[in-house]
Amino acid sequence: MGLQTVFVQYVLYSLMAVSLFLVQPYFLSVKSWVVAKYATLMKTTVLKQIFYGLFFMIFIMFLDSSYRWKSTDSLILIYQCERNFYLGGFTLFLMVLFNKLCSTLEDTYKAYRLNKDYVKQRGFSMDFISTVAKDAESEKLRNQDLVKELESLKAELELNKGLISEIENNKRAYSKLKTKYEALRNK
C-alpha cells in the first residue's frame, strides 16, 4: 500500500470521525467551537489552498485509479485500482459533504446565537411588560378605592343637601328678618 493511499485513508477516517462528531446531538458548545474554527481557517487563503490541493490530489488519484482499472489485466492491479477508486471516491464525496455540513452548521449556530439573543431580549421585554401590568393593576386597585371614596362622598353630599338647603333657607329668612328689623328700628 502506497504512502498516498495511506494518507487518503487517514484523511477519510478523520473526515468520517469529525463528521460523525458534528452530526451527533451532544456537545453543542464544542461542536460550535469546532465549526467556528474550521470556518475561520477556511477563510485564510493558505489553508484554503492546502485544502483544495489535497482535494485535487485525491481527485487525481481517483481519476488515475479509474483509468488503470479499465486498462490493466493483472488481478492484483485491478484490486489495487478498484480499492483506490472507491477510497478516492468516498473521500471526495465525504470532503464535499463535510464542507456543506460545516457551512450549514455555521449558519445554524449563527441563527441559534441570534435566536438566543432574541429569546433573552424577549425575556427582558416580558419582565418589563409584567412590571407594567403589575403597576397598572395596582393603579386600577387604587382607582377603584378612589371611586369608592368618591361614591361615599357623593352619598354623604346627598345626605347633607337637605341640611345645606335648610341652612340657605335659614340665611334667607334671617336676612329678611334683619331687613324688617332694620326697618322697624328706623321707624
ZADO-1210 file (C-alpha; in nm, 4 decimals, padded with zeros to 6 digits):
<atoms>
<atom x="00.0000" y="00.0000" z="00.0000" code="MET" pos="1"/>
<atom x="00.1463" y="00.3297" z="-00.1084" code="GLY" pos="2"/>
<atom x="00.2067" y="00.6336" z="00.1056" code="LEU" pos="3"/>
<atom x="-00.0527" y="00.8267" z="-00.0926" code="GLN" pos="4"/>
<atom x="-00.3152" y="00.5595" z="-00.0282" code="THR" pos="5"/>
<atom x="-00.2389" y="00.5543" z="00.3458" code="VAL" pos="6"/>
<atom x="-00.2639" y="00.9326" z="00.3573" code="PHE" pos="7"/>
<atom x="-00.6005" y="00.9263" z="00.1770" code="VAL" pos="8"/>
<atom x="-00.7224" y="00.6594" z="00.4208" code="GLN" pos="9"/>
<atom x="-00.6272" y="00.8767" z="00.7176" code="TYR" pos="10"/>
<atom x="-00.7998" y="01.1730" z="00.5575" code="VAL" pos="11"/>
<atom x="-01.1098" y="00.9582" z="00.5036" code="LEU" pos="12"/>
<atom x="-01.1055" y="00.8253" z="00.8608" code="TYR" pos="13"/>
<atom x="-01.0554" y="01.1705" z="01.0093" code="SER" pos="14"/>
<atom x="-01.3338" y="01.3168" z="00.7940" code="LEU" pos="15"/>
<atom x="-01.5654" y="01.0337" z="00.8994" code="MET" pos="16"/>
<atom x="-01.4812" y="01.0824" z="01.2686" code="ALA" pos="17"/>
<atom x="-01.5259" y="01.4596" z="01.2623" code="VAL" pos="18"/>
<atom x="-01.8453" y="01.4346" z="01.0531" code="SER" pos="19"/>
<atom x="-01.9939" y="01.1799" z="01.2918" code="LEU" pos="20"/>
<atom x="-01.8987" y="01.4026" z="01.5844" code="PHE" pos="21"/>
<atom x="-02.0640" y="01.7040" z="01.4204" code="LEU" pos="22"/>
<atom x="-02.3825" y="01.5134" z="01.3391" code="VAL" pos="23"/>
<atom x="-02.4489" y="01.3874" z="01.6915" code="GLN" pos="24"/>
<atom x="-02.6826" y="01.5968" z="01.9089" code="PRO" pos="25"/>
<atom x="-02.4473" y="01.6313" z="02.2076" code="TYR" pos="26"/>
<atom x="-02.1656" y="01.8733" z="02.2947" code="PHE" pos="27"/>
<atom x="-02.3198" y="02.1772" z="02.1297" code="LEU" pos="28"/>
<atom x="-02.0594" y="02.4209" z="02.2600" code="SER" pos="29"/>
<atom x="-01.7665" y="02.2042" z="02.1453" code="VAL" pos="30"/>
<atom x="-01.9238" y="02.1491" z="01.8049" code="LYS" pos="31"/>
<atom x="-01.9908" y="02.5200" z="01.7594" code="SER" pos="32"/>
<atom x="-01.6283" y="02.5927" z="01.8526" code="TRP" pos="33"/>
<atom x="-01.5006" y="02.3309" z="01.6017" code="VAL" pos="34"/>
<atom x="-01.7225" y="02.4680" z="01.3249" code="VAL" pos="35"/>
<atom x="-01.6228" y="02.8267" z="01.4028" code="ALA" pos="36"/>
<atom x="-01.2523" y="02.7345" z="01.3956" code="LYS" pos="37"/>
<atom x="-01.2969" y="02.5482" z="01.0678" code="TYR" pos="38"/>
<atom x="-01.4835" y="02.8442" z="00.9182" code="ALA" pos="39"/>
<atom x="-01.2136" y="03.0912" z="01.0245" code="THR" pos="40"/>
<atom x="-00.9383" y="02.8600" z="00.8992" code="LEU" pos="41"/>
<atom x="-01.1104" y="02.8210" z="00.5637" code="MET" pos="42"/>
<atom x="-01.1249" y="03.1981" z="00.5293" code="LYS" pos="43"/>
<atom x="-00.7454" y="03.2176" z="00.5272" code="THR" pos="44"/>
<atom x="-00.6002" y="03.1811" z="00.1791" code="THR" pos="45"/>
<atom x="-00.3132" y="02.9458" z="00.2665" code="VAL" pos="46"/>
<atom x="-00.5244" y="02.6834" z="00.4401" code="LEU" pos="47"/>
<atom x="-00.7911" y="02.7031" z="00.1725" code="LYS" pos="48"/>
<atom x="-00.5224" y="02.6388" z="-00.0919" code="GLN" pos="49"/>
<atom x="-00.3889" y="02.3439" z="00.1091" code="ILE" pos="50"/>
<atom x="-00.7391" y="02.2023" z="00.1396" code="PHE" pos="51"/>
<atom x="-00.8076" y="02.2413" z="-00.2330" code="TYR" pos="52"/>
<atom x="-00.4633" y="02.0967" z="-00.3125" code="GLY" pos="53"/>
<atom x="-00.5486" y="01.7921" z="-00.1026" code="LEU" pos="54"/>
<atom x="-00.8842" y="01.7709" z="-00.2768" code="PHE" pos="55"/>
<atom x="-00.7138" y="01.7931" z="-00.6165" code="PHE" pos="56"/>
<atom x="-00.4546" y="01.5284" z="-00.5196" code="MET" pos="57"/>
<atom x="-00.7303" y="01.2850" z="-00.4166" code="ILE" pos="58"/>
<atom x="-00.9213" y="01.3661" z="-00.7355" code="PHE" pos="59"/>
<atom x="-00.6102" y="01.2851" z="-00.9443" code="ILE" pos="60"/>
<atom x="-00.5738" y="00.9552" z="-00.7548" code="MET" pos="61"/>
<atom x="-00.9406" y="00.8837" z="-00.8229" code="PHE" pos="62"/>
<atom x="-00.9048" y="00.9529" z="-01.1976" code="LEU" pos="63"/>
<atom x="-00.5779" y="00.7577" z="-01.2197" code="ASP" pos="64"/>
<atom x="-00.7227" y="00.4535" z="-01.0473" code="SER" pos="65"/>
<atom x="-01.0354" y="00.4620" z="-01.2679" code="SER" pos="66"/>
<atom x="-00.8158" y="00.4777" z="-01.5824" code="TYR" pos="67"/>
<atom x="-00.5848" y="00.1972" z="-01.4650" code="ARG" pos="68"/>
<atom x="-00.8787" y="-00.0158" z="-01.3566" code="TRP" pos="69"/>
<atom x="-01.0076" y="-00.0182" z="-01.7148" code="LYS" pos="70"/>
<atom x="-00.6699" y="-00.0624" z="-01.8843" code="SER" pos="71"/>
<atom x="-00.4974" y="-00.3326" z="-01.6787" code="THR" pos="72"/>
<atom x="-00.5249" y="-00.7115" z="-01.6949" code="ASP" pos="73"/>
<atom x="-00.3475" y="-00.8114" z="-01.3722" code="SER" pos="74"/>
<atom x="-00.5840" y="-00.9142" z="-01.0932" code="LEU" pos="75"/>
<atom x="-00.3628" y="-00.7579" z="-00.8246" code="ILE" pos="76"/>
<atom x="-00.3511" y="-00.4255" z="-01.0090" code="LEU" pos="77"/>
<atom x="-00.7260" y="-00.4422" z="-01.0710" code="ILE" pos="78"/>
<atom x="-00.7778" y="-00.4966" z="-00.6959" code="TYR" pos="79"/>
<atom x="-00.5464" y="-00.2047" z="-00.6080" code="GLN" pos="80"/>
<atom x="-00.7059" y="00.0239" z="-00.8661" code="CYS" pos="81"/>
<atom x="-01.0540" y="-00.0728" z="-00.7516" code="GLU" pos="82"/>
<atom x="-00.9593" y="-00.0071" z="-00.3879" code="ARG" pos="83"/>
<atom x="-00.8014" y="00.3283" z="-00.4754" code="ASN" pos="84"/>
<atom x="-01.1026" y="00.4204" z="-00.6901" code="PHE" pos="85"/>
<atom x="-01.3501" y="00.3567" z="-00.4100" code="TYR" pos="86"/>
<atom x="-01.1226" y="00.5094" z="-00.1471" code="LEU" pos="87"/>
<atom x="-01.0749" y="00.8259" z="-00.3543" code="GLY" pos="88"/>
<atom x="-01.4423" y="00.8461" z="-00.4486" code="GLY" pos="89"/>
<atom x="-01.5640" y="00.8085" z="-00.0904" code="PHE" pos="90"/>
<atom x="-01.3061" y="01.0581" z="00.0337" code="THR" pos="91"/>
<atom x="-01.4016" y="01.3159" z="-00.2313" code="LEU" pos="92"/>
<atom x="-01.7692" y="01.2652" z="-00.1591" code="PHE" pos="93"/>
<atom x="-01.7099" y="01.2966" z="00.2148" code="LEU" pos="94"/>
<atom x="-01.4986" y="01.6112" z="00.1666" code="MET" pos="95"/>
<atom x="-01.7813" y="01.7754" z="-00.0267" code="VAL" pos="96"/>
<atom x="-02.0330" y="01.6648" z="00.2367" code="LEU" pos="97"/>
<atom x="-01.8025" y="01.7858" z="00.5157" code="PHE" pos="98"/>
<atom x="-01.7750" y="02.1319" z="00.3592" code="ASN" pos="99"/>
<atom x="-02.1511" y="02.1541" z="00.3168" code="LYS" pos="100"/>
<atom x="-02.2106" y="02.0223" z="00.6687" code="LEU" pos="101"/>
<atom x="-01.9729" y="02.2777" z="00.8198" code="CYS" pos="102"/>
<atom x="-02.1262" y="02.5681" z="00.6282" code="SER" pos="103"/>
<atom x="-02.4768" y="02.4552" z="00.7241" code="THR" pos="104"/>
<atom x="-02.3803" y="02.4120" z="01.0896" code="LEU" pos="105"/>
<atom x="-02.2097" y="02.7513" z="01.0902" code="GLU" pos="106"/>
<atom x="-02.5294" y="02.9142" z="00.9637" code="ASP" pos="107"/>
<atom x="-02.7323" y="02.7134" z="01.2154" code="THR" pos="108"/>
<atom x="-02.5130" y="02.8156" z="01.5083" code="TYR" pos="109"/>
<atom x="-02.5218" y="03.1795" z="01.3993" code="LYS" pos="110"/>
<atom x="-02.9006" y="03.1617" z="01.3864" code="ALA" pos="111"/>
<atom x="-02.9018" y="02.9848" z="01.7231" code="TYR" pos="112"/>
<atom x="-02.6882" y="03.2574" z="01.8833" code="ARG" pos="113"/>
<atom x="-02.9099" y="03.5226" z="01.7272" code="LEU" pos="114"/>
<atom x="-03.2188" y="03.3393" z="01.8443" code="ASN" pos="115"/>
<atom x="-03.0644" y="03.3077" z="02.1902" code="LYS" pos="116"/>
<atom x="-03.0190" y="03.6843" z="02.1962" code="ASP" pos="117"/>
<atom x="-03.3779" y="03.7310" z="02.0812" code="TYR" pos="118"/>
<atom x="-03.5009" y="03.4931" z="02.3494" code="VAL" pos="119"/>
<atom x="-03.3023" y="03.6851" z="02.6106" code="LYS" pos="120"/>
<atom x="-03.4385" y="04.0154" z="02.4789" code="GLN" pos="121"/>
<atom x="-03.7886" y="03.8670" z="02.4798" code="ARG" pos="122"/>
<atom x="-03.7386" y="03.7633" z="02.8421" code="GLY" pos="123"/>
<atom x="-03.6385" y="04.1166" z="02.9329" code="PHE" pos="124"/>
<atom x="-03.9372" y="04.2590" z="02.7487" code="SER" pos="125"/>
<atom x="-04.1681" y="04.0075" z="02.9177" code="MET" pos="126"/>
<atom x="-04.0269" y="04.1131" z="03.2565" code="ASP" pos="127"/>
<atom x="-04.0874" y="04.4782" z="03.1651" code="PHE" pos="128"/>
<atom x="-04.4408" y="04.4003" z="03.0492" code="ILE" pos="129"/>
<atom x="-04.5144" y="04.2088" z="03.3694" code="SER" pos="130"/>
<atom x="-04.3914" y="04.5002" z="03.5844" code="THR" pos="131"/>
<atom x="-04.6017" y="04.7420" z="03.3783" code="VAL" pos="132"/>
<atom x="-04.9015" y="04.5091" z="03.4157" code="ALA" pos="133"/>
<atom x="-04.8470" y="04.4890" z="03.7936" code="LYS" pos="134"/>
<atom x="-04.8209" y="04.8687" z="03.8113" code="ASP" pos="135"/>
<atom x="-05.1386" y="04.9027" z="03.6051" code="ALA" pos="136"/>
<atom x="-05.3157" y="04.6536" z="03.8320" code="GLU" pos="137"/>
<atom x="-05.2090" y="04.8458" z="04.1434" code="SER" pos="138"/>
<atom x="-05.3229" y="05.1721" z="03.9804" code="GLU" pos="139"/>
<atom x="-05.6518" y="05.0065" z="03.8920" code="LYS" pos="140"/>
<atom x="-05.6992" y="04.8987" z="04.2546" code="LEU" pos="141"/>
<atom x="-05.6075" y="05.2485" z="04.3725" code="ARG" pos="142"/>
<atom x="-05.8535" y="05.3981" z="04.1234" code="ASN" pos="143"/>
<atom x="-06.1233" y="05.1613" z="04.2468" code="GLN" pos="144"/>
<atom x="-06.0562" y="05.2779" z="04.6030" code="ASP" pos="145"/>
<atom x="-06.0815" y="05.6399" z="04.4864" code="LEU" pos="146"/>
<atom x="-06.4064" y="05.5654" z="04.3023" code="VAL" pos="147"/>
<atom x="-06.5486" y="05.4048" z="04.6185" code="LYS" pos="148"/>
<atom x="-06.4422" y="05.7087" z="04.8236" code="GLU" pos="149"/>
<atom x="-06.5990" y="05.9388" z="04.5637" code="LEU" pos="150"/>
<atom x="-06.9244" y="05.7406" z="04.5770" code="GLU" pos="151"/>
<atom x="-06.9283" y="05.7606" z="04.9563" code="SER" pos="152"/>
<atom x="-06.8654" y="06.1362" z="04.9385" code="LEU" pos="153"/>
<atom x="-07.1489" y="06.1743" z="04.6866" code="LYS" pos="154"/>
<atom x="-07.3803" y="05.9787" z="04.9164" code="ALA" pos="155"/>
<atom x="-07.2751" y="06.1978" z="05.2082" code="GLU" pos="156"/>
<atom x="-07.3339" y="06.5074" z="04.9942" code="LEU" pos="157"/>
<atom x="-07.6850" y="06.3821" z="04.9086" code="GLU" pos="158"/>
<atom x="-07.7489" y="06.3340" z="05.2775" code="LEU" pos="159"/>
<atom x="-07.6208" y="06.6808" z="05.3556" code="ASN" pos="160"/>
<atom x="-07.8057" y="06.8515" z="05.0687" code="LYS" pos="161"/>
<atom x="-08.1150" y="06.8785" z="05.2838" code="GLY" pos="162"/>
<atom x="-07.9118" y="07.0420" z="05.5595" code="LEU" pos="163"/>
<atom x="-07.7482" y="07.2761" z="05.3108" code="ILE" pos="164"/>
<atom x="-08.0848" y="07.3829" z="05.1655" code="SER" pos="165"/>
<atom x="-08.2182" y="07.4281" z="05.5184" code="GLU" pos="166"/>
<atom x="-07.9178" y="07.6455" z="05.6029" code="ILE" pos="167"/>
<atom x="-07.9748" y="07.8503" z="05.2843" code="GLU" pos="168"/>
<atom x="-08.3420" y="07.8940" z="05.3733" code="ASN" pos="169"/>
<atom x="-08.2431" y="07.9982" z="05.7239" code="ASN" pos="170"/>
<atom x="-07.9989" y="08.2526" z="05.5797" code="LYS" pos="171"/>
<atom x="-08.2663" y="08.3971" z="05.3543" code="ARG" pos="172"/>
<atom x="-08.5171" y="08.4091" z="05.6392" code="ALA" pos="173"/>
<atom x="-08.2563" y="08.5718" z="05.8639" code="TYR" pos="174"/>
<atom x="-08.1754" y="08.8346" z="05.6042" code="SER" pos="175"/>
<atom x="-08.5479" y="08.9082" z="05.5556" code="LYS" pos="176"/>
<atom x="-08.5975" y="08.9326" z="05.9281" code="LEU" pos="177"/>
<atom x="-08.2921" y="09.1507" z="05.9616" code="LYS" pos="178"/>
<atom x="-08.4154" y="09.3923" z="05.6971" code="THR" pos="179"/>
<atom x="-08.7587" y="09.4032" z="05.8651" code="LYS" pos="180"/>
<atom x="-08.5904" y="09.4599" z="06.1995" code="TYR" pos="181"/>
<atom x="-08.3800" y="09.7401" z="06.0500" code="GLU" pos="182"/>
<atom x="-08.6907" y="09.8943" z="05.9005" code="ALA" pos="183"/>
<atom x="-08.8759" y="09.8731" z="06.2343" code="LEU" pos="184"/>
<atom x="-08.5847" y="10.0107" z="06.4254" code="ARG" pos="185"/>
<atom x="-08.5566" y="10.3077" z="06.1929" code="ASN" pos="186"/>
<atom x="-08.9279" y="10.3916" z="06.2480" code="LYS" pos="187"/>
</atoms>
